[in-house]
């Protein structure tokens, strides 16, 4: 890391922030509930053969991605350090599986974001929570950008976290909170025209293009019209869907025209996704270059928490569409998840949910495997795959996304003396497998390959207690990205000292000094003036 260059960028970012802000101020049994019915499947033993090359390739390139962030408060200024990075591995199958790392081939995004404390006032009553959420959402945004870029290098990409949870928190929250109505992105100029409310709303539903099969709905029909040159015939569409289209056409008459049997999009509507992808490219460029501007000042406007929430949703949808288009195997590994129905069925009447608390799923399965049937489960095991969104009860605003993600639980180390954590594994579906879970796909090549891959990647960690049973590339990239954020923290501390000692930066002190310090100086001046009278 070039500390001097980063230092200069930070100074330029602070200046831009102040300028723009002033301008703006003016299981043995694994159970799943499906449509109210209990479906019981056995936990299967994990006995993968030697790791084979995906789709006949002699070796496979794998990327592991993670992010990290920190918040440093300095008077009335908050410095948010954010980073996301990937490490690249080449996996080869022989008599034993081995991996070779190419760390220089990884993708890295990092920056320091200076934020004025008063910016949280308009959006949150708790400023500390505001900045924590802002840092978390920025980290996720960088992770999605890094995942998308890593796909240009790697055949398989591992992500730390839950794909389905990212979807629910990014996309559904943006729709339910109507962020598309109040965002500063509205009116942003792109090469394809200005972003407007139609663009910001319709593209939150673009994830419907990921579904293998789906009933007709207004958004899927609009996307079908985009692919068909601007029109789609409404034969066989039910009356409720037509009424929704009529309401949408009435709200955006310059974008959608509806006749008796045909839906037609205007030329402006046809370029809706192009405007969003150009906006994401502008964000990526600001973060990557970040030489003379604030990283999140897009053209003429600084962005706040709601704007970052929306960009995070679009970046996630863009990531999933890219993975689907390229045919890449996108896998996420999460340490924590909670499913009420799963635990009620595992524990029955003694479920922790009945007593007012819920265990993490992995702990529930660890307890079940270790205490209920310890003699039967004495080797690595995994549950069947099922749809993680099948257990949700979506509101009218939530997208019907069943059939996009697949989840299973896996315990990678089971010995007489120790058991590893149970981790949650999710992947993006890449081929038609139906819509209603659970899927018992023992012949699914993606499932078999994923299980073998996870077991192979867990082996280097057997002697590391902190990572016992976890996936080694994710463990390593976690340490790597935390090291990057630690380096950014050193820059922040040096910058803070400069601001309070260098006369050239005295103009910043009125912004940076905390209230108590300003009050003390004022009181000293008042007393001194009173004594001279």
N, C-alpha and C positions, 0 to 999 in steps of 0.2 A: 504494500500500500504506500502510495506517495503522500506522505503526511503534509508536505508543504503545499502540494496541489489541492488536497482536500481542505486544508486550512483556508486557502484563497477562495475556494468554492463556498465554504461556509460563510465567509465574510460577505461575498456577493449575494448569497441567499438571504442573509439577514437584512441587507440593504433593500433588496427587492421586497421582502416581506413587509418592512416598515412602510415603504412607499405605497405598495398596493393596499395595505390595510388602511392607511390614511386616506387613500382615494376612495375606498369602499365605505369608510366610516362616514366620509360625508355619507355335562350330560352323558350318562348312559342312554338316556332318552333326551332327545332334543326336540322341543315342541314349538310350533308356530301356530298362531291363530290366523286362519284364512277365511275371510267373509263369515266370521262368527263360528266356524267349525274348527275342532281340534285336529291337527295333522301331526302325527308322531312319526319321527324318523330316528333311526339308530345313529349314534355317533360312530363314524367309520374309522377304522385304523388307517394310519397314513403309512403306506409302504411304497414310496416312489421308486421307480427304477432309476438307473443312472440318468443324469440330466441330459436330455437330447437337445439338439439345436432346434430352435423354433422354426417351423415351416421348412425343415430340411436344411437349414443353414449350418455350417460347421461350427460357428460361434455366434454368440448373441451379445450385442452391446446394450448395457444396462445403465440407466442414470438414476441416482438417488437425489431427492430434492427436499430441502427443509428451509425454514426461515426463523428469524429471531428478532427481538426488538427490545429497546429499553427507553425509559422516560427519565430525564434529568431536569429538575426544576431549579432555575437560577433567578431568584427574585420574581419579577413579573414576566420573565421569558422562560419558555419550556423548550427543551431540545429533545427531539425524538430521533433516536438512532434505529434504523431499520435495515435489514439485510436478508437476502434469500440467495441460495447458491445450490449448485448441483455438482456432484462428483460422478465421473464416468468410469465404468468398469467394462472389461471384455470378459465374458464367461465362455469357457471352452469345456466340452465334454470329452472325457477319455475314460480310463479305468477309474479315475477319481476326478471330481469336479474341482477346477481351480479358476481363480479370477485374477485378472491383471488390471490395475488401476491406472487411469490416465488423468490425474488431477488437473493438468493444464488444459484439458479439453472441456472443463466444466463451464457453466454459465454463472455469472455473479452479478447481482444488482445490490447496491448499497448506497445510502445517503443519510445525511443528518438534516432534519427538518426543524428549523427554528419557528416557534409559534408563540404569539403574544397571548398572555394569560387571559386577557379580556375577551378573546375570540370565543371562549367557551361560554361566556355569559349569556349570549343570545340563544344558544342551543341546549344548554344543560344547566341545571341548578347545582350540580356537583362537578366542579371543574376537574378534579382528579380522575373521576370516572370518565369524563369526556376525553381526556388525553389518553387514558389507558385504552379506551375503545378505539380512538383514532390510531394509536400505535398498532393495536391488534389488527385492525382492518387494512392498514397500510402493509403490514407484514403479509397478510393473506393475499393482497393484490400483487405484491412482488412474487410470492410463491406461485401464483397462477401464471404470471408472465414468464417466470423461470421454467415452470413445467412445460409451457408451450414451446419455448425456445429449445429446451432439452430434447424435445421430440424430433427436432431436425438432426440430432446426433444419435439418439438411442432408439433401439427397437422396443425396449421395455422401460417404463418409467415408474419408479417407486415414489410415493408421496407419504409424508408423515401426517396422518389425520384421517378423517372420514369423508369420503366423497359425498355421500348422501346428506351428511350433516352440513357440509359446506354448501350444498345445493339449497337446503332448507333455510339456512341462515342468510345466504346471500340473495337468492332469487325471491323466495316467498316473502321475506321481510321487506324487500324493496317494493313488492306489489301491495302487500297489506298496509304498509305505512304510506303509500302513495308518494314515494320519494320522487317519482318522475314529474310530479306537479310543482315541487318546490325547489328543485335542484338548480344550481348555477350553470349546469351544463346546457340548459335550455337557451337557445340562441347562439350557441358556440358555432363559429364559422369553420367549415371544412371545405375541401376541394369539391365535394359533392353537394354543397349547399349548407344551410344552417340546420343544426339539430333542433327539433321541436318536440312537443309532447307526444305526438304520434310515434316518432322514432324511439323515444325513451320508453314508452309503454310496450309497443308491439315487440320489441326485441327482448324484453324480459320473458316473453313466452316462446322465444325461438328454440329453447331446449326441447320443445315438442317434436322437432325434427329428429331427435335422437330415438324416439320410440320405434320399436320394431313393428308394432301394430297398435292401432288406436281407433276409437270411434270418431266419426266426423265432429269437429268442433271449429268454431269460427277462425281461430288462429292457425290451425293446421291448414284450413282452406286458403287463408291469405298467403301462407308460405308456399302452398302448392301453386297459387296464381303467380307468385314471383318466379318459380321455376319454369312455368309454362308461358313465359313471355308477357304476363300481365293479366291473364284471364283464366277462369276456371268455371266449369259447368256445375250447377248445383243439383244435378239429378240425384235422387235418393237421399238428399239431406233432410233431416227431420225438421218439424216446424219450430222447435225450440232453438235449434242452431240458426235457422233463418232469422228468427226474431233477434237473436244476439247480433247477427251480422247487420241487420237493419239499424239497431241501436248504435253500432260502431260506425256505420256509414253516416248516420245522422250527426254523430259527434265529430267526424273528420270527413266532411263532404268533398274536400279538395284532394283527398287521398284515395277514397273508395267510392265506386259507383256500383249500385246494385239494381239489376233488372229482375224479371221474373225467374229466369233460369241461369243468369250469368253474373259472376262477380268480376269487376274490372278494377285494376289498380292504375293510378296515375304514374307518370314517369318519375315524379318525386318520391312516391311510395316505393317504387322499384329499387331505389338507391338507399333505402333506409339502413340496411345492415352495413353498406359501404361507409356511411357517415359514422357509424359506431366504431367500425374497425379502424378508421382513420383517427378517431379520437383516442383509441387505445394505443395506436402507433405514436401519437403525439405524447401521451403519458410516458410510454417507454423511452422515447427520445429525450424528454425532459430529465428523466431519472438517469439515463445512461450518460448524457453529456453534462448537464447540470453545471455549466461553466459560469454563466452570467445571470442566472435567474433562480428564483425559488423553484424547487423541483415540482411543486404542485400549483404553480401559477400557469394555467393554460391560456396562452395568448394574452388576454387582458383581464383575467379573473382568477383570484385565489380560491381554492376549493376547501370546503369544510367537511365535517364528518358525514353528513348525508350524501354529499357528492362522492366521497370515497366509497361509501356503501354501494352506491349505484355502479361505479366503475368496477368494484370487486365482483358484482353480479355479472356484468357484461364480460369481464375477463374470464370468469369461470365458464360461462356458456361458450365463449370462443375457444377455450381450452378443450372442452368436451367435443365440440364440433370438429376441431382439428384432429383430435385423437381418433374420432370415428372416420374422418376422411382419409387419414394416413394409414389406418388399420393398425395403430400402435396399441400395445397392451398396457393400459393405464391401471396401476394397482396402488391402493392406499392401505396403509397399516396403521391402525389406531390402538392406543393403549387403553382407552376408556370408551364405553358406551353403556347406555341403560335402556332396557326394554322391559316394561312392566309386565306385559303378557308372557314373555319368555320366563321370567322368574316366578310368576304365579303358577305356571304349568310345571316348572321344575320342582318347586317346593310344595305345591298344592296348598292345603289349608294353613301350612306353617310359613307361607311366603312372607319375607320381610315387608312386602308391600302392605300386608294385612296389619302389620304392627306399626305402620306409619313411616317407614323409611325404606329406601331402595338401595340394594348393593349394586356396585358396578357389575355388568354382565360377566366380565372376565373373572371376578372374584366368585360370583355365583357358580360358574362352571368349574373353577378350580376346586371349590369346596365340594361340589358334586362329584368330580372325578377322583379327588384325593380321599374323601371320607366315606362316600356311599359305596363305591365299588373299587377299592384300591387294588384288588387282585386282578380285576378284569381289565383295567386300563393301566397298562404298564409299558406303553410305548407311545411315541408321538401319535396324536389323533387330531382329526378335524371333524366339524359338523358338516351337514349338507349345506349346499348353497340355497339361499332364499333371497327374496327381494326385500331390502331394508325399509322401503317405503310402503310395503303392503300392510303393515300394522298401523299406519297412521290413519286418522280420520280427517281427511282434508276438508277444509272449509270451502265455500263457494269461490274464494279467491285463489286457492292453492292450485297449482298445476297438476294434472294427472300424469305423474311421471313413473308409475309402476312399469317395470320392464326395462329400465335404463341401467340400474346398478344391480350387482349381485354381491351378497355378503355371506361369509362363513366365519366360524371361530376355529382357531388352531392352537394347540399346545405343542411346542416344538421339542421340548425336552421332558421326558418322564423317566426318572430312575428311582431306585429304591430309596435314595436319600434326599432327592431334591426334585421339585417340579418347577418348570419355568412358568412365567406368566402366560395366561391365555390372551392372545392378541386377536383383534378384530381385523379381518381382511376384506376389502371391497375392491371390485374391479368394474370397469365400464364394459358393458356387453358389446360384443362386436358382430354377433350373428343372430339370426332369428331363432328364438327359443320359446316364443309364446309370451303371454302377458301376465298370467296369474301364477303366483308362487305357491308353494316352494318348487324349485326345479331339482329333480333328482337326476343329475347329468353325469353319470360316471363315465360316459363315452365322450364328454365334452373335452376337446383337446386343450382349451384354455384353462379349464379347471385342473386337469391333470398336470399341465405344465406349471401352473401357478403353485400348486402344492409342492412339487419337486423343487421349484425355484426357491421357495421360502425355506424349506428344510436345508437345502444346500447353503443358502446365505446365512443361516443361523449357526453353522458349525464353527466359524472362527471365534465366536464369542463365548465358547463353553467355559473358558477359564476367567472370564471377566464378569464379576458379580453384578456390576451395574447394568450390564447389557445381557444378562443371562437369558438365553432363549429369544432375544430380540433379533431383528434383522441387522446384520453388521453394517451394510452400507448406510442405512438410516442412522445408526449409532455414530458412524464416522462423520457423516455430513452434518449431524447435529453439533458435534464438537467444532467442526470447521466454521460453521456459520456463527456460532457463539464467539469464536475467536475474532471474526470480522467485526462483530458488534462491540467487542471489548476494545478493539483498536479505534473504532469510531468514538467510544467513550473517552479515550485518552485525548483525542482531538478536541472534544467538547470542553474538557477540563482546562486544557491549555488556552482555548479561546476565551473561556470565562475569566481567566487571570488577565488576559490581554485587555479585555473590555474594561476592567476596573483599574488598570494601571497605566495604560497608554493614553496620553492626552489626546491623541488623534481620534480616539473613540469616545471622547467625553459627551458627544451629542447623544450617544445611546443611553447614558446613565439614567436619564429621566424615565426611560422605558424599563430598564433592567432593575433599578433599585426597588426593593420591596417597600411596601407602604410604611412599615415601622421605621425604616431608615429615613425615608423622606420626612416623616413626621418629626423625628428627632432633630433633623437639620433645620426644619422650619421652627421648632420650639427654641433651639439655640439661637437662631437669628432673631426671633421675637424678643427673647430675654435680653440679648445684647443691645437691641434697639431701645428697649425700655430703660436699661441702665444708663444710656447716654442722654436721656431726656432730663 
